[in-house]
Amino acid sequence: MTAPIVQRLGALPQECYFWSVHSGAEIDLLWIRGRRRWGFEFKRTSSPALGRSLMNSMEELKLQRAFVVHAGEATFPLHKQVTALAVKRLLNDLPVP
């Protein structure tokens, strides 16, 4: 699932990471380019919610943007820095840096 996002971002392999800590917070895809830090979480649900783990990860990693890629039909904001991104709309709705 990460390949289309990596291609859309034009990301290099050395810019892409999986990140987790013992407390349970994790980011499925962490993209870092210069000062830009974006996080991606992948969920099978069609109705994603903003979880504590993602908010903790955003704070810990100082993410500018985060995306929850989900199985639903629509892309919509979950928070001022977090977008629920429909997998069907991934290539249309994911901003190009």
Secondary structure by P-SEA (a helix, b strand, c coil): caaaaaaaacccccccccccccccccccbbbbcccbbbbbbbbccccccccaaaaaaaaaacccbbbbccccccccccccccccccccccccccccc
